[in-house]
Amino acid sequence: MGKINSPLKRVFIGFNSFFAILGCTLIPLVVKRTANSTQDMSNMVMPGLGWIFLFAIVALGVSILGIYAACSEKVLMLTIFAGLMGIGMIIMMIFGIIAAVERNQFKCCRIVSAKDWHDQNPDSCECRSSRGYECTSKPQSCREFVQTEITMGFCFGFAVIALLGLLITCFMIYQVKHNDTLS
């Protein structure tokens, strides 16, 4: 008989299988997009292709580790997986906070370019001086703002998923250790 609660183990393996499939799907998509793109992979600006590729590789590797840890019911593998979930959660929170700070710095008035309004820019797009100083910045396109919003949601969403994975893994470690002491 297994040491881990069977329904919990199935849910855990199911979620890890989903993320493994997600990683396997993203890798060829990013490679194909990179082959057709002029974007430089060394330009690691969120949410660039390099970051998506890195996320796909890490998601695949950590998911496979999670599946193996749950199937083998080994405390060491579960502990390594829990540590990776904790590190992933912290990294996602950091990137989410960076995206939130960047979001607050945007002043946008158009979606793509000044051509959105043809020759009739609304007043919100005009660069105004404040307190007698010269205008220091013109409002930008909202595309960067929208990308930052998506990045922020992605990071905070995966931070929550990593936290749930960490909590489930800790509970599984407890179950394995508790069953080992009873034997």
Residue frames relative to the residue before (quaternion, step in Angstrom):
aa qw qx qy qz dx dy dz
M 1.0000 0.0000 0.0000 0.0000 0.00 0.00 0.00
G 0.5058 -0.6730 0.4602 0.2818 3.58 -1.01 0.87
K 0.5002 -0.6660 0.4769 0.2806 3.52 -1.19 0.59
I 0.7043 0.4205 -0.2463 0.5162 3.58 1.19 -0.55
N 0.5961 -0.5682 0.4439 0.3533 3.53 -1.11 0.81
S 0.4928 -0.7216 0.4076 0.2650 3.59 -0.62 1.17
P 0.6797 0.4623 -0.3283 0.4653 3.69 0.79 -0.79
L 0.6260 0.5317 -0.3337 0.4628 3.59 1.03 -0.75
K 0.6482 0.5235 -0.3029 0.4627 3.55 0.99 -0.89
R 0.6580 0.5108 -0.3070 0.4602 3.60 0.98 -0.86
V 0.6457 0.5047 -0.3170 0.4773 3.59 0.96 -0.84
F 0.6524 0.5256 -0.3038 0.4537 3.57 0.94 -0.92
I 0.6764 0.4703 -0.2837 0.4907 3.57 0.91 -0.93
G 0.6224 0.5490 -0.3369 0.4446 3.60 1.04 -0.73
F 0.6762 0.4767 -0.2959 0.4774 3.59 0.88 -0.91
N 0.6648 0.4902 -0.3102 0.4706 3.58 0.95 -0.81
S 0.6153 0.5295 -0.3445 0.4715 3.58 1.08 -0.66
F 0.6212 0.5411 -0.3360 0.4566 3.59 1.00 -0.79
F 0.7085 0.4477 -0.2713 0.4733 3.59 0.85 -0.93
A 0.5933 0.5348 -0.3698 0.4746 3.60 1.14 -0.50
I 0.6516 0.4945 -0.3080 0.4859 3.58 0.98 -0.83
L 0.6174 0.5388 -0.3348 0.4651 3.59 1.03 -0.78
G 0.6642 0.4963 -0.2974 0.4735 3.58 0.92 -0.90
C 0.6649 0.5000 -0.2981 0.4679 3.58 0.95 -0.89
T 0.6618 0.4937 -0.3041 0.4752 3.59 1.08 -0.63
L 0.6803 0.5101 -0.2951 0.4358 3.59 0.93 -0.88
I 0.6105 0.5905 -0.3652 0.3811 3.60 0.95 -0.80
P 0.7265 0.3999 -0.2873 0.4793 3.67 0.64 -0.90
L 0.6068 0.5569 -0.3623 0.4364 3.61 1.09 -0.62
V 0.6682 0.4828 -0.2969 0.4820 3.58 0.96 -0.86
V 0.6374 0.5175 -0.3342 0.4627 3.60 0.97 -0.81
K 0.6584 0.4963 -0.3079 0.4748 3.59 0.95 -0.86
R 0.6640 0.4984 -0.3047 0.4669 3.59 0.92 -0.87
T 0.6418 0.5216 -0.3222 0.4607 3.59 1.01 -0.77
A 0.6428 0.5225 -0.3238 0.4571 3.58 1.01 -0.78
N 0.7380 0.3933 -0.2160 0.5040 3.59 1.09 -0.70
S 0.6564 0.5389 -0.2916 0.4401 3.58 1.25 -0.16
T 0.3897 -0.6890 0.5574 0.2506 3.50 -1.29 0.44
Q 0.4484 0.6943 -0.4527 0.3346 3.58 1.28 -0.03
D 0.4079 -0.7110 0.5282 0.2218 3.55 -0.96 0.95
M 0.4281 -0.7212 0.4839 0.2497 3.59 -0.71 1.07
S 0.6326 0.5309 -0.3496 0.4423 3.60 1.13 -0.48
N 0.5891 0.5407 -0.3716 0.4717 3.58 1.24 -0.24
M 0.0464 -0.8515 0.5219 -0.0184 3.56 0.22 1.30
V 0.2143 0.7575 -0.5760 0.2201 3.56 0.39 1.26
M 0.4839 -0.6675 0.4721 0.3122 3.57 -0.86 0.94
P 0.7091 -0.2882 -0.6435 -0.0072 1.75 -1.82 1.65
G 0.0225 -0.8584 0.5120 -0.0234 3.57 0.67 1.13
L 0.6972 -0.4857 0.3435 0.3999 3.50 -1.33 0.31
G 0.6051 0.5684 -0.3552 0.4297 3.58 1.07 -0.67
W 0.6667 0.4901 -0.2974 0.4762 3.57 0.99 -0.85
I 0.6457 0.5121 -0.3247 0.4641 3.59 1.00 -0.78
F 0.6382 0.5202 -0.3186 0.4697 3.58 1.02 -0.82
L 0.6495 0.5103 -0.3093 0.4712 3.58 0.94 -0.88
F 0.6410 0.5196 -0.3189 0.4662 3.58 0.96 -0.88
A 0.6587 0.5208 -0.3121 0.4445 3.60 0.92 -0.90
I 0.6616 0.4995 -0.3063 0.4679 3.60 0.92 -0.91
V 0.6781 0.4830 -0.2930 0.4702 3.59 0.88 -0.94
A 0.6405 0.5247 -0.3303 0.4531 3.61 0.93 -0.86
L 0.6580 0.5061 -0.3096 0.4637 3.57 0.94 -0.86
G 0.6974 0.4871 -0.2801 0.4449 3.59 0.81 -0.99
V 0.6883 0.4680 -0.2868 0.4743 3.57 0.87 -0.94
S 0.6338 0.5341 -0.3361 0.4473 3.60 1.02 -0.73
I 0.6428 0.5056 -0.3222 0.4768 3.57 0.98 -0.83
L 0.6309 0.5194 -0.3284 0.4736 3.59 1.01 -0.80
G 0.6553 0.5232 -0.3096 0.4483 3.60 0.97 -0.86
I 0.6450 0.5087 -0.3150 0.4754 3.55 0.99 -0.85
Y 0.6627 0.4955 -0.3065 0.4704 3.58 0.91 -0.91
A 0.6550 0.5257 -0.3181 0.4398 3.61 0.92 -0.90
A 0.6798 0.4796 -0.2964 0.4691 3.58 0.94 -0.85
C 0.6764 0.4936 -0.3022 0.4556 3.61 0.93 -0.83
S 0.7224 0.4355 -0.2508 0.4749 3.58 0.96 -0.84
E 0.2262 -0.8059 0.5072 0.2052 3.57 1.23 -0.54
K 0.3700 0.7117 -0.5020 0.3234 3.57 1.02 0.82
V 0.5000 -0.6849 0.4503 0.2795 3.54 -0.80 1.08
L 0.6387 0.5387 -0.3385 0.4328 3.61 0.92 -0.82
M 0.6828 0.4732 -0.2925 0.4736 3.61 0.86 -0.91
L 0.6443 0.5076 -0.3229 0.4721 3.58 1.00 -0.77
T 0.6452 0.5174 -0.3146 0.4658 3.59 1.05 -0.78
I 0.6380 0.5063 -0.3274 0.4790 3.60 0.98 -0.80
F 0.6456 0.5114 -0.3167 0.4705 3.58 0.96 -0.85
A 0.6486 0.5102 -0.3190 0.4662 3.61 0.94 -0.85
G 0.6394 0.5222 -0.3226 0.4631 3.60 1.00 -0.79
L 0.6613 0.4959 -0.3043 0.4735 3.58 0.97 -0.84
M 0.6264 0.5214 -0.3360 0.4720 3.59 1.06 -0.69
G 0.6458 0.5148 -0.3153 0.4675 3.58 1.01 -0.79
I 0.6567 0.4930 -0.3026 0.4839 3.58 0.96 -0.88
G 0.6516 0.5180 -0.3102 0.4593 3.59 0.94 -0.86
M 0.6389 0.5254 -0.3247 0.4587 3.55 0.99 -0.83
I 0.6638 0.4994 -0.3045 0.4661 3.59 0.91 -0.90
I 0.6523 0.5077 -0.3173 0.4648 3.60 0.92 -0.87
M 0.6684 0.4916 -0.3068 0.4663 3.60 0.89 -0.86
M 0.6307 0.5175 -0.3380 0.4691 3.60 1.02 -0.71
I 0.6358 0.5241 -0.3291 0.4613 3.61 0.97 -0.84
F 0.6869 0.4659 -0.2922 0.4752 3.61 0.83 -0.95
G 0.6319 0.5301 -0.3327 0.4572 3.60 1.05 -0.70
I 0.6535 0.4959 -0.3100 0.4805 3.58 1.00 -0.80
I 0.6248 0.5231 -0.3371 0.4715 3.60 1.00 -0.78
A 0.6601 0.4985 -0.3074 0.4703 3.60 0.94 -0.85
A 0.6419 0.5195 -0.3276 0.4590 3.61 1.02 -0.75
V 0.6450 0.5034 -0.3194 0.4781 3.59 1.01 -0.78
E 0.6504 0.5097 -0.3131 0.4682 3.59 0.97 -0.85
R 0.6178 0.5630 -0.3403 0.4308 3.57 1.00 -0.82
N 0.6825 0.5018 -0.2902 0.4453 3.57 0.96 -0.84
Q 0.6606 0.5110 -0.3104 0.4539 3.60 1.22 -0.31
F 0.5698 0.6094 -0.3880 0.3918 3.62 1.23 -0.19
K 0.0373 -0.7248 0.6872 0.0331 3.49 -1.19 0.78
C 0.0966 0.8333 -0.5344 0.1036 3.54 -0.10 1.25
C 0.1119 -0.8036 0.5819 0.0561 3.56 -1.18 0.56
R 0.7666 0.2439 -0.1611 0.5717 3.61 1.21 -0.02
I 0.5524 -0.6371 0.4254 0.3286 3.58 -1.18 0.41
V 0.8290 0.1567 -0.0648 0.5329 3.61 0.61 -1.06
S 0.7835 -0.1924 0.1793 0.5630 3.58 0.61 -1.08
A 0.7209 -0.4200 0.3163 0.4515 3.55 -1.33 0.01
K 0.5780 0.6030 -0.3712 0.4056 3.60 1.19 -0.44
D 0.4639 0.6854 -0.4487 0.3372 3.62 1.22 -0.25
W 0.7604 0.3525 -0.1762 0.5162 3.58 1.03 -0.80
H 0.4215 -0.6895 0.4556 0.3732 3.56 1.34 0.08
D 0.7708 -0.3042 0.2227 0.5135 3.63 -0.60 -1.01
Q 0.6483 0.5211 -0.3075 0.4621 3.60 1.25 0.08
N 0.0483 -0.8166 0.5751 -0.0026 3.59 0.34 1.20
P 0.4315 -0.6856 0.5071 0.2943 3.62 -0.90 0.82
D 0.6918 -0.4897 0.3355 0.4113 3.56 -1.27 0.37
S 0.6259 0.5645 -0.3516 0.4074 3.60 1.04 -0.68
C 0.6645 0.5056 -0.3058 0.4575 3.60 1.20 -0.40
E 0.5576 0.6218 -0.3936 0.3842 3.57 1.20 -0.27
C 0.4013 -0.6884 0.5529 0.2437 3.52 -1.09 0.76
R 0.0699 -0.8164 0.5732 -0.0020 3.57 -0.56 1.16
S 0.3924 -0.6802 0.5568 0.2710 3.52 -1.12 0.60
S 0.1937 -0.7780 0.5872 0.1114 3.53 -1.07 0.70
R 0.8522 0.0497 -0.0846 0.5139 3.55 -0.99 0.97
G 0.7198 -0.4754 0.2503 0.4395 3.56 0.97 0.81
Y 0.5566 0.5911 -0.4065 0.4190 3.60 1.23 -0.05
E 0.5744 -0.5700 0.4491 0.3788 3.53 -1.24 0.39
C 0.5845 -0.5678 0.4470 0.3689 3.51 -1.22 0.51
T 0.2443 -0.8093 0.5217 0.1150 3.57 -0.72 1.07
S 0.8185 0.0598 -0.0233 0.5708 3.61 1.05 -0.56
K 0.3188 -0.7125 0.5927 0.1987 3.51 -1.15 0.72
P 0.5585 -0.5916 0.4424 0.3774 3.58 -1.03 0.62
Q 0.3522 -0.7604 0.5211 0.1617 3.54 -1.05 0.87
S 0.6764 -0.4384 0.3941 0.4415 3.50 -1.38 -0.03
C 0.4784 -0.6829 0.4767 0.2785 3.57 -1.09 0.69
R 0.4253 0.7132 -0.4648 0.3073 3.60 1.24 -0.11
E 0.6692 0.4881 -0.3010 0.4726 3.60 0.90 -0.89
F 0.6181 0.5465 -0.3354 0.4547 3.56 1.08 -0.75
V 0.6703 0.4891 -0.2922 0.4754 3.58 0.92 -0.94
Q 0.6439 0.5106 -0.3241 0.4687 3.61 0.97 -0.82
T 0.6464 0.5101 -0.3206 0.4681 3.59 1.02 -0.76
E 0.6227 0.5321 -0.3340 0.4663 3.59 1.05 -0.74
I 0.6582 0.5014 -0.3034 0.4725 3.58 0.95 -0.89
T 0.6507 0.5152 -0.3106 0.4633 3.57 0.95 -0.90
M 0.6525 0.5182 -0.3136 0.4554 3.57 0.94 -0.89
G 0.6684 0.4948 -0.2981 0.4686 3.60 0.92 -0.89
F 0.6250 0.5378 -0.3216 0.4656 3.56 1.03 -0.85
C 0.7015 0.4799 -0.2792 0.4467 3.59 0.79 -1.03
F 0.7000 0.4492 -0.2863 0.4757 3.59 0.82 -0.91
G 0.6177 0.5482 -0.3413 0.4489 3.60 1.07 -0.67
F 0.7077 0.4329 -0.2640 0.4920 3.57 0.90 -0.89
A 0.5655 0.5624 -0.3969 0.4543 3.61 1.16 -0.37
V 0.6490 0.5006 -0.3108 0.4812 3.58 1.01 -0.79
I 0.6433 0.5084 -0.3215 0.4736 3.60 0.98 -0.83
A 0.6430 0.5115 -0.3224 0.4700 3.60 1.01 -0.79
L 0.6276 0.5258 -0.3344 0.4667 3.59 1.04 -0.74
L 0.6536 0.4961 -0.3154 0.4767 3.60 0.94 -0.83
G 0.6384 0.5176 -0.3226 0.4696 3.59 1.00 -0.80
L 0.6396 0.5250 -0.3142 0.4654 3.57 1.02 -0.81
L 0.6758 0.4918 -0.2981 0.4610 3.60 0.89 -0.91
I 0.6527 0.4996 -0.3194 0.4716 3.61 0.93 -0.84
T 0.6526 0.5149 -0.3152 0.4579 3.58 0.98 -0.86
C 0.6371 0.5169 -0.3301 0.4668 3.60 0.98 -0.80
F 0.6462 0.5055 -0.3175 0.4755 3.59 1.02 -0.78
M 0.6422 0.5100 -0.3232 0.4722 3.60 1.03 -0.75
I 0.6199 0.5257 -0.3398 0.4732 3.61 1.03 -0.76
Y 0.6329 0.5256 -0.3260 0.4657 3.57 0.98 -0.86
Q 0.6666 0.5062 -0.3133 0.4486 3.61 0.88 -0.89
V 0.6556 0.4996 -0.3212 0.4664 3.61 0.93 -0.84
K 0.6859 0.4751 -0.2940 0.4663 3.60 0.84 -0.93
H 0.6410 0.5259 -0.3267 0.4537 3.58 1.00 -0.78
N 0.6742 0.4759 -0.2872 0.4863 3.60 0.99 -0.82
D 0.6141 0.5399 -0.3498 0.4572 3.62 1.13 -0.59
T 0.6752 0.4851 -0.3025 0.4661 3.61 1.00 -0.74
L 0.6431 0.5195 -0.3263 0.4584 3.59 1.13 -0.55
S 0.6462 0.5452 -0.3219 0.4260 3.59 1.13 -0.60
